[in-house]
Amino acid sequence: MFVFVPLSLLSFGGGQAIVADIQYQTVTVQGWLTNQEFTDMYAISRAAPGPSTLIAALIGWQVSGFWGAVVATLAIYIPSSIVVYAASHLWHKHADSPWRLAIERGLAPVALGLIFAGIVAVLRAAHILDANTVDLLGLATVLGSAALLYFTKISPYLLISLVAVLYGSLQYAGVV
Amino acid sequence: MFLNIGLTSFGGSSMAWLYRQVVERRRLMDDQQFMTGLTIAQVLPGANPVNLALYVGMQIRGKVGATLAAIGMVLPAFIVILLLGLLYRAYSDIPMLRAILVGMAASGVGTTLAMGITVATRFPRQAVPILIALITFVTVGILRWSMVPVVIVLIPLSVALAWWLERRRKGV
């Protein structure tokens, strides 16, 4: 809970931004999960419908059962929700304030940097790319998925299902 | 009704669903109001679709609306993910499932990468924001510093710089 409350308040630009720190806190600092468990949960949370911050629910469950999941979910949503609620009021009151523009412009680069930091954290946790290993198939999947999503209008859920089928068949054929 | 919106918008691109339900079908808000909500949802911390639902609910029916909309958004997804987690625990030793999960994680990273690139290409070509984005990425991503202190220092700095640059641009 003490891990997720500050992260909730800092998840500017959506849940992707805090993936790096969720990995760092739960695997490295707290030792709640192994890198493999973290990667599996990341995979599940990306494949499931709904906001990807629900990875918090999975981690909470792993650590202390059903109520762990409930507490982690509340911890990740309630603080940010209160901020949004309060800020919506202020936002309308100060519609023309130059501070609004400065805040919007100032938050964007931090959010962008965090998104890419999250990518690195998962690559490392999944052993796709770290100091010792380079998993070419994994790397090809990452780049191929990104290219498909960037250049075509394929649905992310269709894509992730296709990749799941591909890896399932590769495993069946004994390649991975 | 809000729970209904939450349920129908869950799954797939929830923002687009919410737009269709709230603006096009039910006409609860106009385009302008919705776009304002979208900006707030993106700028502030929290999961974007949840924030947006919160904003929409609040506009339509105040506190109660906001609470119900947020619950409607999170609850179905919460139940689904716990069910998936249950399956994972029962079958995590099967090699095929292991392979599939690795593939899904890689593809999930690809999704995030595509989003990151989209945001990056729309990014202003100015030294200061690019530098801040790079510092954030290197400290949190490569050096693995804890995110909270990094962000607490960088956000006020970045906002202040944006404020200062804007003033200088106007020649005040």
Chai-1 contact restraints between the chains, C-beta under 6 A:
chainA,res_idxA,chainB,res_idxB,connection_type,confidence,min_distance_angstrom,max_distance_angstrom,comment,restraint_id
A,P6,B,V148,contact,1.0,0.0,6.0,A-B,restraint_1
A,L9,B,P45,contact,1.0,0.0,6.0,A-B,restraint_2
A,L10,B,P45,contact,1.0,0.0,6.0,A-B,restraint_3
A,L10,B,V151,contact,1.0,0.0,6.0,A-B,restraint_4
A,S11,B,P45,contact,1.0,0.0,6.0,A-B,restraint_5
A,S11,B,G46,contact,1.0,0.0,6.0,A-B,restraint_6
A,F12,B,P45,contact,1.0,0.0,6.0,A-B,restraint_7
A,G14,B,N48,contact,1.0,0.0,6.0,A-B,restraint_8
A,G15,B,A47,contact,1.0,0.0,6.0,A-B,restraint_9
A,Q16,B,T112,contact,1.0,0.0,6.0,A-B,restraint_10
A,A20,B,V140,contact,1.0,0.0,6.0,A-B,restraint_11
A,D21,B,M147,contact,1.0,0.0,6.0,A-B,restraint_12
A,T39,B,A105,contact,1.0,0.0,6.0,A-B,restraint_13
A,D40,B,L101,contact,1.0,0.0,6.0,A-B,restraint_14
A,Y42,B,A105,contact,1.0,0.0,6.0,A-B,restraint_15
A,A43,B,L101,contact,1.0,0.0,6.0,A-B,restraint_16
A,A43,B,M104,contact,1.0,0.0,6.0,A-B,restraint_17
A,A43,B,A105,contact,1.0,0.0,6.0,A-B,restraint_18
A,I44,B,L84,contact,1.0,0.0,6.0,A-B,restraint_19
A,R46,B,G108,contact,1.0,0.0,6.0,A-B,restraint_20
A,A47,B,M104,contact,1.0,0.0,6.0,A-B,restraint_21
A,A48,B,V80,contact,1.0,0.0,6.0,A-B,restraint_22
A,A48,B,I81,contact,1.0,0.0,6.0,A-B,restraint_23
A,A48,B,L84,contact,1.0,0.0,6.0,A-B,restraint_24
A,P49,B,F10,contact,1.0,0.0,6.0,A-B,restraint_25
A,P49,B,G11,contact,1.0,0.0,6.0,A-B,restraint_26
A,P49,B,A77,contact,1.0,0.0,6.0,A-B,restraint_27
A,G50,B,F10,contact,1.0,0.0,6.0,A-B,restraint_28
A,G50,B,A77,contact,1.0,0.0,6.0,A-B,restraint_29
A,P51,B,A47,contact,1.0,0.0,6.0,A-B,restraint_30
A,P51,B,P49,contact,1.0,0.0,6.0,A-B,restraint_31
A,P51,B,V50,contact,1.0,0.0,6.0,A-B,restraint_32
A,T53,B,A47,contact,1.0,0.0,6.0,A-B,restraint_33
A,L54,B,A77,contact,1.0,0.0,6.0,A-B,restraint_34
A,L54,B,I81,contact,1.0,0.0,6.0,A-B,restraint_35
A,A57,B,F78,contact,1.0,0.0,6.0,A-B,restraint_36
A,A57,B,I81,contact,1.0,0.0,6.0,A-B,restraint_37
A,L58,B,G85,contact,1.0,0.0,6.0,A-B,restraint_38
A,W61,B,G85,contact,1.0,0.0,6.0,A-B,restraint_39
A,T73,B,F78,contact,1.0,0.0,6.0,A-B,restraint_40
A,S80,B,P45,contact,1.0,0.0,6.0,A-B,restraint_41
A,S80,B,G46,contact,1.0,0.0,6.0,A-B,restraint_42
A,S81,B,L54,contact,1.0,0.0,6.0,A-B,restraint_43
A,S81,B,A70,contact,1.0,0.0,6.0,A-B,restraint_44
A,V83,B,L44,contact,1.0,0.0,6.0,A-B,restraint_45
A,V84,B,L44,contact,1.0,0.0,6.0,A-B,restraint_46
A,V84,B,G46,contact,1.0,0.0,6.0,A-B,restraint_47
A,V84,B,N51,contact,1.0,0.0,6.0,A-B,restraint_48
A,V84,B,L54,contact,1.0,0.0,6.0,A-B,restraint_49
A,Y85,B,A66,contact,1.0,0.0,6.0,A-B,restraint_50
A,A87,B,L44,contact,1.0,0.0,6.0,A-B,restraint_51
A,S88,B,I40,contact,1.0,0.0,6.0,A-B,restraint_52
A,S88,B,Y55,contact,1.0,0.0,6.0,A-B,restraint_53
A,W91,B,I40,contact,1.0,0.0,6.0,A-B,restraint_54
A,A102,B,V159,contact,1.0,0.0,6.0,A-B,restraint_55
A,A102,B,A162,contact,1.0,0.0,6.0,A-B,restraint_56
A,A102,B,W163,contact,1.0,0.0,6.0,A-B,restraint_57
A,I103,B,V159,contact,1.0,0.0,6.0,A-B,restraint_58
A,E104,B,V43,contact,1.0,0.0,6.0,A-B,restraint_59
A,R105,B,A162,contact,1.0,0.0,6.0,A-B,restraint_60
A,G106,B,S158,contact,1.0,0.0,6.0,A-B,restraint_61
A,G106,B,V159,contact,1.0,0.0,6.0,A-B,restraint_62
A,G106,B,A162,contact,1.0,0.0,6.0,A-B,restraint_63
A,L107,B,V43,contact,1.0,0.0,6.0,A-B,restraint_64
A,P109,B,P129,contact,1.0,0.0,6.0,A-B,restraint_65
A,P109,B,I132,contact,1.0,0.0,6.0,A-B,restraint_66
A,P109,B,A133,contact,1.0,0.0,6.0,A-B,restraint_67
A,P109,B,S158,contact,1.0,0.0,6.0,A-B,restraint_68
A,V110,B,T136,contact,1.0,0.0,6.0,A-B,restraint_69
A,V110,B,L154,contact,1.0,0.0,6.0,A-B,restraint_70
A,V110,B,I155,contact,1.0,0.0,6.0,A-B,restraint_71
A,V110,B,S158,contact,1.0,0.0,6.0,A-B,restraint_72
A,L112,B,V119,contact,1.0,0.0,6.0,A-B,restraint_73
A,L112,B,A133,contact,1.0,0.0,6.0,A-B,restraint_74
A,G113,B,A133,contact,1.0,0.0,6.0,A-B,restraint_75
A,G113,B,T136,contact,1.0,0.0,6.0,A-B,restraint_76
A,G113,B,F137,contact,1.0,0.0,6.0,A-B,restraint_77
A,L114,B,T136,contact,1.0,0.0,6.0,A-B,restraint_78
A,I115,B,G116,contact,1.0,0.0,6.0,A-B,restraint_79
A,F116,B,G116,contact,1.0,0.0,6.0,A-B,restraint_80
A,F116,B,F137,contact,1.0,0.0,6.0,A-B,restraint_81
A,A117,B,F137,contact,1.0,0.0,6.0,A-B,restraint_82
A,A117,B,V140,contact,1.0,0.0,6.0,A-B,restraint_83
A,A117,B,G141,contact,1.0,0.0,6.0,A-B,restraint_84
A,I119,B,V109,contact,1.0,0.0,6.0,A-B,restraint_85
A,I119,B,T112,contact,1.0,0.0,6.0,A-B,restraint_86
A,I119,B,L113,contact,1.0,0.0,6.0,A-B,restraint_87
A,V120,B,G141,contact,1.0,0.0,6.0,A-B,restraint_88
A,V122,B,V109,contact,1.0,0.0,6.0,A-B,restraint_89
A,A126,B,A105,contact,1.0,0.0,6.0,A-B,restraint_90
A,G138,B,A106,contact,1.0,0.0,6.0,A-B,restraint_91
A,T141,B,A106,contact,1.0,0.0,6.0,A-B,restraint_92
A,T141,B,S107,contact,1.0,0.0,6.0,A-B,restraint_93
A,V142,B,A106,contact,1.0,0.0,6.0,A-B,restraint_94
A,V142,B,V109,contact,1.0,0.0,6.0,A-B,restraint_95
A,V142,B,G110,contact,1.0,0.0,6.0,A-B,restraint_96
A,S145,B,S107,contact,1.0,0.0,6.0,A-B,restraint_97
A,S145,B,G110,contact,1.0,0.0,6.0,A-B,restraint_98
A,A146,B,G110,contact,1.0,0.0,6.0,A-B,restraint_99
A,A146,B,L113,contact,1.0,0.0,6.0,A-B,restraint_100
A,A146,B,A114,contact,1.0,0.0,6.0,A-B,restraint_101
A,L149,B,T111,contact,1.0,0.0,6.0,A-B,restraint_102
A,L149,B,A114,contact,1.0,0.0,6.0,A-B,restraint_103
A,Y150,B,A114,contact,1.0,0.0,6.0,A-B,restraint_104
A,Y150,B,I117,contact,1.0,0.0,6.0,A-B,restraint_105
A,P156,B,T111,contact,1.0,0.0,6.0,A-B,restraint_106
A,I160,B,M104,contact,1.0,0.0,6.0,A-B,restraint_107
A,I160,B,S107,contact,1.0,0.0,6.0,A-B,restraint_108
A,V163,B,G103,contact,1.0,0.0,6.0,A-B,restraint_109
A,V163,B,S107,contact,1.0,0.0,6.0,A-B,restraint_110
A,A164,B,I100,contact,1.0,0.0,6.0,A-B,restraint_111
A,A164,B,G103,contact,1.0,0.0,6.0,A-B,restraint_112
A,A164,B,M104,contact,1.0,0.0,6.0,A-B,restraint_113
A,Y167,B,A99,contact,1.0,0.0,6.0,A-B,restraint_114
A,Y167,B,I100,contact,1.0,0.0,6.0,A-B,restraint_115
A,Y167,B,G103,contact,1.0,0.0,6.0,A-B,restraint_116
A,G168,B,M96,contact,1.0,0.0,6.0,A-B,restraint_117
A,G168,B,I100,contact,1.0,0.0,6.0,A-B,restraint_118
A,Q171,B,M96,contact,1.0,0.0,6.0,A-B,restraint_119
A,Q171,B,A99,contact,1.0,0.0,6.0,A-B,restraint_120
A,V176,B,A99,contact,1.0,0.0,6.0,A-B,restraint_121
